């Protein structure tokens, strides 16, 4: 017995997804082909001239210009764009699941703002101190009007130039002191500063390598600073340094060895 295949079996019906992708592909090659044809005409080139310059046949160029450029290599499109002086772009939209470039730093700032709010502070994200460079912004600025306190908190995902970071920190503390006088009047707010550092292997090794440098720069009790951030206790008058875990979920003291 001979079994004949049905027309539907020979020609499988395309899914809705395949139809949408086909329509999108048609629209893209049509738009690109129109751009090539328009650019060629503005430059008063024949199809033969342009095709010879990019190394394809005139018939191939004709198919491209009439929206039948499916399967044309990207290299050919780039060559056409170069000959016509057109800016070529090929890109995919950013994946919404992808983390932002500064995701690690943002996680530290998120933690500080959340802990500050729990401890009675109003938090400000990336407070400008009137300078245009990156060092002109305080990572997290905490203000407690009831207890008349200001905290400059610098979040460090990766410690880079220690000296430059220390000098930038001094400028931010100076700006905070000016603000303390402006808002406090005859009773200026107290100003406090702390570095909050992610406890990665690299950062831990850096502090272990230069313990005297960091101890001299951050003499404030790290234990007291952790209490101040976590529970709203009065922060030390001298600058300090505390750790966060790698996941930026908690704060704990730096213990100098």
C-alpha positions as CSV (number, residue, x, y, z in Angstrom):
1,X,0.0,0.0,0.0
2,X,1.3,3.4,-0.9
3,X,0.8,6.2,1.6
4,X,0.9,9.7,0.1
5,X,2.0,12.6,2.3
6,X,-0.6,15.3,2.7
7,X,0.1,18.9,1.6
8,X,0.2,20.0,5.2
9,X,2.8,17.4,6.0
10,X,5.0,18.5,3.1
11,X,4.6,22.1,4.0
12,X,4.5,22.5,7.8
13,X,2.5,25.5,8.9
14,X,4.7,28.2,10.4
15,X,4.2,29.1,14.0
16,X,3.2,32.5,15.1
17,X,6.7,33.1,16.4
18,X,8.2,32.1,13.0
19,X,5.8,34.5,11.3
20,X,6.7,37.4,13.5
21,X,10.4,36.7,13.1
22,X,9.9,36.6,9.3
23,X,8.1,39.8,9.3
24,X,10.8,41.5,11.4
25,X,13.5,40.2,9.1
26,X,11.6,41.5,6.1
27,X,11.2,44.9,7.6
28,X,14.9,45.1,8.5
29,X,16.3,44.1,5.1
30,X,13.7,46.4,3.4
31,X,14.9,49.4,5.5
32,X,18.5,48.6,5.0
33,X,18.0,48.2,1.2
34,X,16.2,51.5,1.0
35,X,19.1,53.2,2.8
36,X,21.6,51.7,0.4
37,X,19.7,52.7,-2.7
38,X,19.1,56.3,-1.4
39,X,22.8,56.7,-0.5
40,X,23.9,55.4,-3.8
41,X,21.6,57.8,-5.7
42,X,22.7,60.8,-3.6
43,X,26.3,60.0,-4.6
44,X,25.3,59.5,-8.3
45,X,26.7,56.0,-8.5
46,X,25.2,53.3,-10.7
47,X,24.5,49.9,-9.3
48,X,27.4,48.5,-11.4
49,X,29.8,51.1,-9.9
50,X,28.8,50.4,-6.3
51,X,28.7,46.6,-6.7
52,X,32.2,46.6,-8.1
53,X,33.5,48.7,-5.2
54,X,32.2,46.2,-2.6
55,X,33.0,43.1,-4.7
56,X,29.5,41.8,-5.4
57,X,27.5,41.4,-8.6
58,X,25.1,44.1,-9.8
59,X,22.2,41.6,-9.5
60,X,23.1,41.0,-5.9
61,X,23.1,44.7,-5.2
62,X,19.7,45.0,-7.0
63,X,18.3,42.4,-4.7
64,X,19.6,44.2,-1.7
65,X,18.2,47.5,-2.7
66,X,14.7,46.0,-3.4
67,X,14.5,44.5,0.1
68,X,15.6,41.0,-0.8
69,X,18.8,41.1,1.1
70,X,18.1,38.1,3.3
71,X,21.3,36.1,4.0
72,X,23.6,38.9,2.9
73,X,26.8,38.7,5.1
74,X,27.3,41.4,7.7
75,X,30.6,42.1,6.0
76,X,28.8,43.1,2.8
77,X,26.5,45.5,4.7
78,X,29.5,47.0,6.4
79,X,31.3,47.4,3.1
80,X,28.3,49.1,1.5
81,X,28.0,51.5,4.5
82,X,31.7,52.4,4.3
83,X,31.4,53.1,0.5
84,X,28.4,55.3,1.0
85,X,29.7,57.1,4.2
86,X,26.8,55.7,6.3
87,X,27.2,54.9,10.0
88,X,26.7,51.2,10.4
89,X,25.2,49.9,13.7
90,X,24.5,46.4,14.8
91,X,23.5,45.9,18.4
92,X,21.1,44.0,20.6
93,X,19.0,45.7,23.3
94,X,20.3,45.5,26.8
95,X,19.1,42.4,28.6
96,X,16.8,43.6,31.4
97,X,18.2,40.8,33.6
98,X,21.7,42.2,33.3
99,X,23.0,44.0,36.3
100,X,24.0,47.7,35.9
101,X,27.6,48.5,35.5
102,X,27.8,49.9,39.1
103,X,25.7,47.1,40.6
104,X,28.2,46.3,43.3
105,X,28.5,49.9,44.4
106,X,24.8,50.3,44.3
107,X,24.3,47.3,46.6
108,X,26.5,49.0,49.2
109,X,24.7,52.3,48.9
110,X,21.3,50.5,49.2
111,X,22.5,48.8,52.4
112,X,23.7,52.1,53.9
113,X,20.5,54.0,53.0
114,X,18.4,51.2,54.5
115,X,20.4,50.9,57.7
116,X,20.5,54.7,58.0
117,X,16.7,55.0,57.7
118,X,16.3,52.3,60.4
119,X,18.7,54.2,62.7
120,X,16.7,57.4,62.3
121,X,18.6,59.2,59.5
122,X,17.4,60.8,56.3
123,X,19.6,59.5,53.5
124,X,20.7,61.1,50.3
125,X,22.1,59.2,47.4
126,X,25.1,60.7,45.5
127,X,24.9,64.1,47.1
128,X,26.7,66.8,45.0
129,X,29.3,68.9,46.7
130,X,29.6,71.4,43.8
131,X,32.3,69.7,41.9
132,X,32.0,68.1,38.4
133,X,34.4,65.2,38.7
134,X,33.3,61.8,40.3
135,X,34.9,62.8,43.6
136,X,32.3,65.7,43.8
137,X,29.6,63.4,45.0
138,X,29.1,61.8,48.5
139,X,28.1,58.2,48.0
140,X,25.6,58.2,50.9
141,X,24.9,61.3,53.1
142,X,23.0,60.7,56.3
143,X,21.3,63.5,58.2
144,X,19.7,63.3,61.6
145,X,18.0,66.7,62.5
146,X,16.9,65.4,65.9
147,X,20.3,64.5,67.1
148,X,22.0,67.1,64.8
149,X,24.3,64.7,63.1
150,X,25.7,64.4,59.6
151,X,27.5,61.3,58.3
152,X,29.6,61.1,55.1
153,X,29.6,57.5,54.1
154,X,31.8,56.3,51.3
155,X,31.0,52.9,49.8
156,X,33.9,51.0,48.4
157,X,33.3,48.0,46.2
158,X,36.9,47.9,45.1
159,X,39.5,50.1,46.7
160,X,41.6,51.7,44.0
161,X,44.0,54.7,44.6
162,X,44.1,54.9,48.4
163,X,45.7,58.3,48.5
164,X,43.3,59.9,46.0
165,X,40.4,58.3,47.8
166,X,41.6,59.8,51.1
167,X,42.0,63.3,49.6
168,X,38.6,63.1,48.1
169,X,37.1,62.0,51.4
170,X,38.7,65.1,53.1
171,X,37.0,67.4,50.6
172,X,33.7,65.7,51.2
173,X,34.1,66.1,54.9
174,X,35.0,69.7,54.5
175,X,31.8,70.3,52.4
176,X,29.8,68.6,55.1
177,X,31.2,70.8,57.7
178,X,30.2,73.9,55.7
179,X,26.7,72.5,55.4
180,X,26.7,71.8,59.2
181,X,27.3,75.5,59.8
182,X,24.8,76.6,57.3
183,X,21.9,74.5,58.6
184,X,22.9,74.5,62.3
185,X,23.5,78.2,62.8
186,X,24.7,78.8,66.4
187,X,24.4,75.0,67.1
188,X,26.2,73.4,64.1
189,X,25.6,69.8,63.4
190,X,28.4,67.3,64.3
191,X,30.0,65.8,61.2
192,X,31.3,62.2,61.0
193,X,32.9,60.2,58.2
194,X,33.2,56.5,57.5
195,X,34.4,54.2,54.7
196,X,32.3,51.1,54.2
197,X,34.3,48.5,52.3
198,X,33.1,45.2,50.8
199,X,35.1,42.4,52.4
200,X,36.4,40.8,49.2
201,X,39.6,38.9,49.2
202,X,41.3,41.7,47.4
203,X,40.2,44.4,49.8
204,X,41.1,42.3,52.8
205,X,44.5,41.7,51.4
206,X,45.0,45.4,50.8
207,X,44.2,46.3,54.3
208,X,46.4,43.6,55.6
209,X,49.2,44.8,53.5
210,X,49.0,48.4,54.7
211,X,47.6,48.2,58.2
212,X,49.4,51.3,59.5
213,X,48.2,53.4,56.6
214,X,44.6,52.5,57.2
215,X,44.9,52.8,61.0
216,X,46.4,56.3,60.6
217,X,43.7,57.3,58.2
218,X,40.8,55.8,60.1
219,X,41.5,56.0,63.8
220,X,37.8,56.0,64.8
221,X,36.7,52.8,66.6
222,X,35.4,50.4,63.9
223,X,33.3,48.6,66.5
224,X,31.7,52.0,67.6
225,X,31.2,52.8,63.9
226,X,29.4,49.5,63.3
227,X,27.1,50.3,66.3
228,X,26.5,53.7,64.9
229,X,25.4,52.4,61.5
230,X,23.4,49.5,62.8
231,X,21.8,51.0,65.9
232,X,22.0,54.7,65.6
233,X,24.5,55.1,68.4
234,X,26.6,58.3,68.4
235,X,29.3,57.8,65.8
236,X,33.0,58.4,66.7
237,X,34.3,61.9,66.1
238,X,37.2,60.5,64.1
239,X,36.8,58.8,60.7
240,X,36.5,55.1,60.7
241,X,36.3,52.0,58.5
242,X,33.9,49.1,58.6
243,X,33.3,46.0,56.5
244,X,30.3,44.7,54.7
245,X,30.0,41.1,53.7
246,X,30.5,40.3,50.0
247,X,26.8,40.1,49.5
248,X,26.4,43.6,51.0
249,X,23.8,42.4,53.5
250,X,25.4,43.3,56.8
251,X,28.0,45.6,58.4
252,X,30.7,44.5,60.8
253,X,33.9,45.9,62.4
254,X,37.3,45.9,60.9
255,X,39.7,44.4,63.4
256,X,43.3,45.5,62.8
257,X,45.7,42.6,63.2
